[in-house]
Amino acid sequence: MPASTVNKDLQAERDKGSFDKNEFTLWWVGGKEKLKEKQDLETFLANDPDFHNETPIHFLSHKELYEETIRQATSIFRKVRKFHEDRGNGDPSNYMQILGGLLGNGIIRQGNPLGIHFAMFVPALLGHGSPEQQAEWLPRALKCQMLGTYAQTELGHGTFLRGLETTATYDERTQEFVLESPTLSSYKWWPGGLAHTVNYCVVMAQLFSKGKCHGIQPFIVQLRDEDTHMPMKGIVIGEIGNKLGMNGVNNGYLGFEKVRIPRKNMLMKNAKLLADGTFVKPPSQALTYGTMMFVRVIIVRDTALHLAKVATIAVRYSCVRRQSHINPDQPEVQVIDHLTQQYKLFPSIARSIVFKLTSDNLWEMYNQVTSELDQGNLERLPELHAIACCLKAVTTADAAKSVETLRMACGGHGYMTCANFFNTYGFVTAACTYEGENTVLLLQTARYLIKVWNQALKGQPLGPTVQYLNSFIQSRNNRHPWMDTVPGIIKALQTVAAGKLRLANEHIEQRKKAGYTHEEAVNLTSLELASVAEAHCRAFLVQSGYEMIEKLSQKVSPALAKVMRTIGELYAYNEALDSIGSLVRFTSISESDINRLQGKLEAALLAIRPNAVSLVDGFAIPDVLLGSPLGAYDGNVYERLYEEAQKSPLNKEPVNKSFHLYLKPFMRSSL
């Protein structure tokens, strides 16, 4: 059993902190009320035996894992509902926070098959359903009297929505749509909860009426009988199988064999189909993709939380683990004392905080643009779409690399399943693909940037996220003078993005003059375009983090402000050093500048070192959600690892039957 006292090395680290950890936690969580609710709910669930597995789930079969996940998912929903009702707050929107994020994924380790219901099905009803349709379906959906998912991706097509093959053909005679999957590649593939969990679905399909195709539209389709849960007539449905991670999510496939649904089941908040088959276009086709934009905003936030989780595990372990000598006359040092280890750990803390700040920024932008949409103003929709696309791509890719770096920072013990890096790695790597494959999303952002570049050349007004292009053009594209302050780095990274954008635009035009079509020219320039979008995003991340840290620093204590500014500086220095080639190409940075920048990064690592444990403690992630013997609050790593080893089913008996069946006859035979 783990020792009852806190590891002395870890406690010593806590005593070093130069700021009030609780002040950081209040900011991170969002205030005293949210912190209390968070702690009460975590305690409520952590003490419930329903959420404790005597045998860890990684020892279960695939079928057992799904069944256990459903048991926990339904139990957590009922108990969270009771938790809020007992406190006079039965708002179903609270469940969305629980079924996703760290709490839902911490208790239900391999992903929640009900999460997609609140993450995409309900938002799809809100984003695409008319008031009448919302009145019919939304109350039942919020109470989970019907369970839904969102089926867009197909076996043969994903991010390229125009290529989707599922058809919904309107029959004027019966006023019904006939849904069909004309090919195997048109089968819906991947939706969470689809296989055996949900009974309804929002389906994205090509709408046909009066002999014409009107593009992708959303339809609500009943998949299973509400009493028996048997598939409805014409519904071909099942599970796609085991995956790298998230194996509790119950991802499925779905085919349609002449499935008929009434006309009212086309969600008609935006586009409409009249009874006679006349199609009424939406104000903008982009409105059809509103659900995806919402989910991309959520992904950026959840990515920050996942990074906070694995950083907590790796930092605490690095304080307990002792390895090698720095001074031969002294004992082995804590691993965290090695500068190389700090470089593995601390940038991930910085990324988590900057991603969280940027997700807050993006959320404000999303709400503002959504409000403008409701008033018929579509002006900023393309800008929101562009920044959400590249932020989703860059943050998830960076998080995937960070999780692997942090896993390796924990040595061999980090490779163990019980260390719980593999679960988080499964979540963040999945996010690199779902809701838009990252490269495709970068190219979508680049398409927007090419458009606004040409608008800037004509002197037309630009949105806030691309204002820097005006300054670049007004400077006549000169090499930007290098300054190693954070504002200077922001300007330099914006110069890199603008310089790459100018060249990409020129190369597209050159290829068109050489006889290529516009689409061919864009394809041949796509490596540059993806790089443009990434550079634009990284400049935005540094800028967003810096500006929001400066605002925060006006409200918090000087001690916390100093630490937060150091975090922002580390993030900026790291981004600049990772972009050295581009900075050399587009700014006046010199070798001596690079050396000074490297020195500033190392100084920032050393400045964060005394506060590393206080920072990860400030994330306020309880042991039950960390789910790792390496990252437990008490730091008793070795005792907890030994306890985890005893849970293996192979340790339940001293001799496994395979010895008598195979090993003993093998060893006594003559080969």
N, C-alpha and C positions, 0 to 999 in steps of 0.2 A: 504493500500500500504506500502511496505517496507520503512523504514526511509532512507533519502538521505545521512546520515552520517555513517561513519564506527563505529561499536560498540567499545566503549572505551577500554574494556578489551582486545579485539582482537588487537586493534591498539597498546596497551601497550606491548603485546607479540611481535609484529613486531619490536618494538623499542628496545627490549632486544637482538636481534640477534647479535652474535659476529663475523659473517662472511658476505661476500657480497653474498646476495641471487642470484643476477644476474650472478655471477661467477658460482655458482652451476647450475643454469638453463642452461647456455651455455654448460656446460659439459653434463648435463642430456639430452639435446636435440641434441647435436652434433655440436655445433658451431653457429656463428652469422648468416650465410646464412640460415641454417636450421631453426633457431629460427625465423628469419624474415618471411620465407615462411610459417612456422607454424602459426604465429600470423596473417599474412595477410589472410591466408585461413580460419582460425577460425573466424576472423572478417567478412570476405566475406560471410560465411555461417550463422553466428550468426545474421547478420542483414537482412537475407533473410526471408520474411514472409512464404515462402514455408515450412520452417522447424520449425514453431511454431504451436503447437496444442492448440487451444482455450480450448478444452476439453482434459484433459490428456488422453493418450492412455489407461491407466489402466481402464478407464470407457467404453472402446469400446468393442463390441462383438468380438468373434474370427475372424469372417469373415471380419468385419470392420477393425480390426487390420491388417490383411494381406493386404487388399486393400490400406490402408493408408501407410503401409510399402513399398509397390511396388511404390506408387506415390512418396514417398520421395526418395527411392533408385534410381529410374530413373532420378529424378530431380537432385539429388546430383551428379550423374555421369555426366550429361550434363553440369552442372555448374562448376564442378571441371575441366572437359575437357576445357571449355572456360577459366577458371582461368589460366590454364597452357599455353594454346595457346596464350592468351593475353600477356604472359610473354616470349613467344618464346620457350616454352618447352611443347611439346605435347606428351612426352614419356608416353605410357600407363602404364608403371611400377609404375607411381605415383598413379594410381587409386587403386592399391592394398593396398597401405598404407592408403588410405582414406576409402575404403570400409570395412576395418577391423580395429583393434586397437581401441583406445579411441575415435578418431574423428568419425569414422563410427558408433560405438556403442553408442556414446554420443548423436548423433543427431537422429539415428534410434534406439530407446531404447530397442526394443525386438529382435534385431538381424537383419542382412541384408541378404535377400535371394539371392542377387547377390554376396555376399562375397565369397561363395564357388567357384564361377566361377574363380576368381583370386587366391584364396588360394590353390585350388586343381586341377581344370580342366586345367587351363593354365600350371601349373607346371607339370602335367601329360603328356601333349603334349610335353613339353620341355624335360622331363626326359625319356619318353618312345618312342616318335615319331622319325622316321628316318628323315633325312633332307628333303626328298620328302614329307613326311606326314606333317612335320612342315610347309613347303612352302604352302601346300594346306589349312591347317586349322588354323594355328597360326595367320596370319594377320586378318582373320575374327573374331577370338576369341578375339584378343586384342582390336578390334574396337567394340566388343559386337554386331556384326552382326549375331553371333550365341552365344547362352548362354548355358553353360554346368555345369555339376556337376560330382561327382566322386562316383560311386556306388560299394562299396565293401561289407559292412556289410549286412547280411541277417537276416531275422526274426529268424532263428535258429542258426546262427553262426556269430561271430564278429571277435575278435582278432585272433582266431585260423583259419588262412587262408586256411590251407590244408583241413579244413572241409567244405569249401564253396561248395554249391551244384549246382549253376548255371552252365550250360554246354554250350560250343560252339563247335559244331561238324562240322568238315570240310567235305564239299561235293566236291570231286575232279571233278565230272562231270560238275558242274556249277562254280567251284572255288568260293564258298560262304561258310560262316559259318552259321550254324543254331543254334540260341540261344534259350534255353528252360529253364523253371523253373519247374523241375520235381515234386516238392512237394510244399506245402504251405510254409514250413519252408525255402525254397530256394528263396522266394521273397526278393528282395533287400528292406532294411528297414533302414530308418534314413537319407539318403543323403539330405543335405540342398538344397533348391530350387527345388528339384525333383518334388514335387507334382503338382504345377501349373505354375512354373516360367520358367524353362529351357526347351530347345528343343533338346539338345544333352547331351550325357553322356559318360564318360569313365567307362566301365563295367569290373570288374574283374571276370573272369569265368574260369572254368576248360576246358582246350583245349584238344579235342580229334581229332586225325587223324590216319588213317591207323589202327584203332581198338585199339589204345593206348592212355592213358591219359598222357599229358605232363605238368600237373600242372597248376597253376594259371597264366593267361596271361591277358593283358589289351586290350580291344576292344573299338573303338569309335562307338556309336550307335545313330542314330537319333530317338528321342522319339516322337516328335510332328512336324506336318506340319509347315513350316516356314511362311506360309500365314494365315492359319486358326487357328493354334495352337492346332488342334485336334490331339489326339493320333494316331500314325502310326499303321498300321495293325499289330495285334499280341501283341501290347503293352498294358499291364494292369497297370494303374497308378492312384495314388490318394494320399491324405494326411493322415498321421498317427494319427493326432489329437492333442489336447492340452497337454502341458508339464509343468514342473516345472518352466521353463523360456525359453527365446529365441523363443517366439511363433510367431515372424515375419519371422523366417528363412524358413518356409514352407517345413519342413521335409516330405519326402514322401516314398511311397512303389512302387515297380516296379516288374512286372512279365512279362515273355516272353512266348508267345505261337507260337513256330516255326517261330521266327523272323529271316529273312535272311539278311545278310550283306555281301558285297564283301570282298574278301581276303585282299585287301589293308587296310581294316578297323581294322585289327589287328596291334597294334602299335609295330613296329619292329626295334626300335633302339637297343635293346638288343637281345632277342630271335627272331627267324624268322621262318616262315613257307613257304616252297617253293611251287611252283604251283602244284607239284605232291603230296603234302601232307607230304613231308619230314620235320621233325622238326630239327631246328638248335639251340642247347642250347646256352644260354647266357654265358659269361665268369664266372658269378656268379649269382646264383638264387637271392641273396640279392639285385641285381640291380633292380629287379621287385618292390622292396619296397622303392625305392628312394623317391617317392612322400611323403610317410608317414614320412620318416626321416626329410624331409624339413619342413613338417607341425609341427612336434614335436619341432623343433628349434624355429619356430614362436610362438608356444604355450608358451614356457618358457619366451620369450620376452613379450608377451601379458599379461601373468600372473603378471609380474612385474608392468606393467602399470595399471592393474586392482587394484592391491594392493595400488599403489600410489594414485589412485582415492579415494578409501574408507578410506585410512589413512588421506587424506586431509579433508574429511568430518568429521571424528570422532575427529581429533585433533582440528579443528576450533570450533566445537560444544563444546568440553570439555573446551575450554577457555572462552566461553560465558556463559555456564551453571554454576550456583553456587549451591552448595549442601553441607549442613552440616558444622559443625565447627571443625577446628583442635585446635584452641585456643578459649575456651568458651567466652573470653572477646572480641573477634574480630568478624566481620561479617562472614557470610557464605563464604566459599572459592570457587574459581574456581575448578571444578571437576578435572582438570588436576593437581592440587596441591597434590592430594592424590596419594601416591606411587603406590597403587593398580591400579589406573587408568593409570599411566605411564607405568606400566607393561603390560597393555592391549594394549596401543597405540604404544609405541616406538619399540618393536620388529617387528611390521608390517612395520614400516618405514625402519628398517634395512633389513628386508626380501626383500622389494621392491628394495632397492639399490643393495643388493647382488645378487638377481635374475637377475637384469638388467646387472650387471657386468658379471655374469656367462653366460647370454645369448649372450653377446658380444663375450666372450671367445669361446662359442660353435659355434657361427656364423663363426668365423675365422677358427675353426677346420673343420666345414662343407665345407666351400669354399676350404680349402686346400685339403681335402679328395676328394671332387668333381673334383678338378683339376687333382689329381692323377688318379682318375677313368678314366677321359678322355684320359689319357696316358696309360691306361691298367693296372695301378697299383692298386690292390685291397687289399693291405696289411693292411691298417688302417680302412677299411670299417667296420669290426666287432667291432672295438673299438669305432668308432663313433656311430654305432647302439646301443651299450651297454650303453654308457654314455647318449645318447639322450633319450633312453627308461627310465632310472631311473630318470633323471632330470625332464622329463615330469611328471612322477608319483609323485615324492616327492614335486615339486614346486606347482603342482595343488592341491595336498592334503593339503599342508601347507596353501595355499591361501584360500581354502574353510574354514578351521578352523579359519583363520585370519579374514575373512569377517564376520563370525558369532560372533567372539569375539568383533570386532569393532562395529557391530550392537548392541550387548548387552551393550557395553560401552556407547552407546547413550541412554540407558534407554528406556522408553516407546515410545519416539519420533522416535527412530531408527526402531521401529516396523511398522511405517507407510509406506505405499507404496511410498508416495512422497519423503521420505528420500532417496530412490534410492539404498538401500542396496540389495533389492531383485533382481534387475536387474543384479547387479554384481555377486551376489550369484548364479544366474541362469547360468551366463557365466562360472564361475570358477568350479562349480560342474559338469556342462556338460563336461568340459575339463578333469575331472577325469575319464571319461568313453570313450569319442570319441578318435579316433586315437590310440586305444589300451587301454583296461581297465587296471587300474593302477597296480593291483596285477599281472596280466599276464605280464605286462612290467617289473616289478621287477624280475619276474622269468626268463625273457629273459636275463636281465642283469646278473643274477646269473649264468645262463648257460655259459655265456662268462667268468665269473670270475672263475668258476670251471675249465674251459679249460686252462686259463692262469695260474692258480695256479699250475697245473700239468706241464705246460711249465716252470714255474719258478723253480720248484723242479729239473728239468733236466738242469737248467742253461741256458735256451733259452732266447733270448732278449724279452723284454716286451715293450709295448707302454707307452707313457708318463703318462696316467691316472692311470696305475697300477704299476708304477715303485716301489712304496713303498713296494710291496710284496717281492721284493729282499732283502730289508733291514730287513724285519721281519724274513725271512728265515735265513739270515746271523746271526741274533741275537739269533738263535736257539730257537725262539718262547718264549723268556723270557718276564716276565712282564715288561712293559715299565715304566721307571721312570716318575713320574708326574711332569709337569711344567705348571703353570697357565698363561704363556704368550700365545699369539695367535699362534705362531709357535709351542709351546709345546702342545697346544690343538689339532692342526692339526695332529701332530705326534701321539697323544693319540687316536684320532678318527680313524686314519689309522690303528693303532694297534688293535683297536676294530674290524674294518672291516676284517683285516687279520686274527685275532684270530677266529672270527666267521666263516670265510671262511675255515680255517684249520679244524675246528670241523665239519662243514657241509660236507666237502669232506671225512673226516674219517667216518662219519656216513653213507654216501652213500656206501662207500666200505664195511663197516661192514654189511649192509643190503644185499648187493649183495652176500657176503660170506655166509649169512644165507639162501640163496636160492631165494631171490627176483630178478626179472629182473632189468635191469638198470632203466627202466621207473618207475617201482614200487618203487624202492629205492629212486628215485628222488622225487616222489610224497610224500612218507612218510617223506622226509626231507624238504618238501617245505616250512614249517613255518620258519625253519632256513634259507633257501635260500632267501626267501623274506626279512628277517631281514639282511642278508649279503648284499644284493643289496642296501637296504636303508642306511645301515651304510657306504658303499662305496660312495654313492651319497652325504651323509651329510658331509663326510670328504672332498670330492671334492668341495662342495659348500663353505665351510669355507676356504679351501686353495685358491680357485679361487678368492673369495672375497678379501681375505687378499693380495694376490699377485697383483691384479689389483688396489686395493686401494693404495698400496705402490708405484706402478708405477705412478698412478695419483698424489700422494702427491709430487712427484718430479716436477710436472708441474704447480701446482696451488699455491695459496697464503698459507702462514703458517696457517692462521686462518681457511681456508677451509680444509686444510690437517688435522688439529687437529680434526675438527668435523667429517671428514670422517673416521679417524682412530678410533674415539670413536664409530662410527656406526659399523665398522668392529669388534671391541672388544665386543660390546653388542651382536652382532650376534653370535660370537664365544662362549661367556660365556653362552648365552641362550641355544645353541646347546649342550654344555658340561653338563649343569645342567639337560637338558632333557634326557641325556644319562648316568646319574649317575650309574644306575645299571650295565650297560655294562662297564663303566670305572672302577668300583670296581672289576669287574670280570677279566678284562684284563690288568689293569695298577696298579701302586702302590699308587693310590690316597687314602688319609686317611680322617677321619672325619674332622680334622682341615683344610685339603686342601679344602674340600667341603665348609666349613664355610667361608674360605677366598674367594672362588670362588663366593659364594652368595653375599659377601660384595662387590666384584668387579662389579658384575652385578648391584647391587643397586647404586653404585657410578656412573656407566655408565648412568643409568636412570637419575640421578640427573644432570649429566653433559650435557645431551641432552635437559633437560627441558627448559632452556632459548632459545634454538634454534629450538624447535619443530615446531613452526609456520613458521619460516623462511625456514625450510627444506621442509615442505609441500607446502608453497608458491613457492619454487624453482622448484617444479614439473611442475609449469606453466600450470595448468589445469583450463581453464576458466569456469565460472559459467554455461554456456550453455552446457558444457560437463559433469560437475559434476551433474547437474540436481537435486540438493538437497537443500531445504531451510535450512538444518542443516549446510551445508558446504559452503554457499555463501561467497564471498570474504569480503562483508561488515559486516558479522556477525550478521545481524538483523534477528535472528532466529525466534523469536516469531511473528514478523510482517509477515514474509514470510510464516510461518506455517498457520497463520490465512487466508492469501490470498489464499493459496492452498486449504484450507477447503471450501472457497467460490466457488471453481470450481466444486464441486460435483453436479451432475445433480439433486440430491435430494434437494439441496438448491435453486433451481430455482423457487420454489413455496412454500408458507408458509404452505400449507396443502396438503399432498399427497393423491391421490384418494383412497388409501387403507384404509384411515380413514373412509370414507363414505361407502365403500364396505364391510369392514370386522370389523374394530375396534369398530365403533359406534354400529352396531347391536350386536356385541359380548358383549360389556359392558352393554347394556340395556336388554340383555336376562337374564333369570333366569336359572342358571346351576343346 
